[in-house]
Amino acid sequence: MSSATAFTAGGLLAAAVATVAVGAYGVRLSRTTSDFLVASRTVGPHWNAAAISGEYLSAASFLGVAGLIAKYGADALWYPVGFTAGYLGLLLFVSAPLRRSGAYTVPDFAEFRLGSARVRRVAMLVVVTVCILYLIPQYQGAGLALKTLLGVPVWIGPVAVGAIVIANVVGGGMRSITFVQAFQYWLKLTAVAVPALALLALSASHHTDFGGPLPPTVDRPTTVTIETDVVVTVTDPAGVTVDGPNHDGALPGPGQYRLTQGTTLNLAAGAHTPVVAGAPASGADWIASGGGLGGNHPLYQVFSIMVATFLGAMGLPHVLVRFYTNPDGRAARRTALAVIALLSLFYLFPTLLGVFARLYVPQLLITGKADAAVLLLPSATIGGLPGHLLAALVAAGAIAAFLATSSGLLVSIAGALSTDVLRGRVRDFRLVALIAGLIPIPLSLIAPTLELSRGVGLAFAVAASTLCPLLMLGIWWRGLTAAGAIAGLVVGTSASGLAILVAVTGWVDDDALGGWPATLIGYPAAVTVPLAFATMVLVSRLTPADVPPDVARIFARMHVPERLGMGVERVPRG
């Protein structure tokens, strides 16, 4: 084992051990069902904000944002902007009323608001669906990280992360992972900020023109092995040779070339780097906005990303459940405000790393698998012991990203299923957490791998198309009925879920009908979110008799400040 690999393995091990140790401290404090579900509603705003930020900043944020910015440039910035701005909607419209409802889970809120066990069951199924869709890219990111850093088989990452997450959640539930996630936010911030600032100091003397007309270049001889078939754009073939079944030797000229699995691409020092088809080849195109993220109809792509990320945060079960842990609605609002500040600080650094990735590791643009950029940057730019230490720090941050988000998702699944399917006891929570933590492991290995931010963005689209309309209309519109809520949840889940299924299997040709089918499927939120809202409103209008008779009392509980004595805490089932 090389010294660099040893340092990296040490960083990964240290982060894992620290996570288990912090979780063990929380286990000592977990006794009751309320501890496991909502930490007995005793988490203060600042501590809760760090915990929310820790679980929210997933593999998509730590690795995927930098990769997308390196690959697509300015338009990829809508992902971190949307991921952060979604909390403004939570702050203004959801956090305080949701906490005042006294619910323990999103399905619990649905039954409280609409008085229907059927809505609760449907909402429970949606929660599980969103969480599983979100867990899969987390486990895939763990496999990518460990394979990139240590060269181990890809299945080891999901198994290792799954084991640690299951141990923490089964041991102490929400009480335990609150401590873990708060710790992991500061670890991730350090792990992404220190390399970004170091590279900023290093690149200050380069005076690089990122907006120039030329593509990025490699500064040393570089060999890239193609692991999956890819089409690349070559602007200048000088210094580029190919060893593969379709091409052998120098390329005949500029253009697009299909490289099959097993092909080796050799770049001489100073050669212009080919880029995956659809990504901007020149610096001028990369730094300009309006090009989208590959494919057709870029303006629609950007608008749909905004809808998914802005509204998706309001429908993420693992985020919503954390607001139930606040003592009251005022604390919930203060928590949301603090989260916006913490996320804004964090996302500065993946943005910088994405820019540096295009400068220092442009070979990742050839395969399109730029999610590894953050992992490879320290060793590619800073040599010796400092580079090894930075690489170990980044590795620790990466594993923290997978662990924190996966823990929150698993708590949401366990909370929903244990209270809605079983009797809601601590043993039920632990049993569900064990089973639910194992299921995504094989799914992450057989599911096609998308870019991490794109994969998480599709999960956001499902959340925005289902639980977001349920919460927004449930909190702010008295006319919502159980039938309308169920219809909207079914339509939103079906439409967005079908889009994800088709997107990951590649059933639709991007060139068909001018690319619109592939664009709508790859970025469904701009269609599926209005469709879900409209369905809930229309069906509710057609079933006015289903409006709960005590809707005025319900709205008073959600919107009247606690000091007036209108609120009543609900208790978990069983």
Salt bridges, closest charged atoms under 4 A:
ASP35 OD1 - ARG175 NH2 2.77
ASP108 OD1 - ARG120 NH1 2.95
ASP108 OD1 - ARG570 NH2 2.61
GLU111 OE1 - ARG120 NH1 2.61
GLU111 OE1 - ARG573 NH2 2.91
ASP219 OD1 - ARG220 NE 3.21
GLU227 OE1 - LYS147 NZ 3.64
ASP236 OD2 - HIS272 ND1 3.56
ASP420 OD1 - ARG120 NE 2.08
ASP428 OD2 - ARG425 NE 3.04
GLU451 OE2 - LYS71 NZ 2.45
GLU451 OE1 - ARG454 NH1 3.38
ASP550 OD2 - ARG553 NH2 2.45
GLU562 OE1 - ARG100 NE 3.40
GLU569 OE1 - ARG41 NE 3.14
GLU569 OE2 - ARG99 NH2 2.80
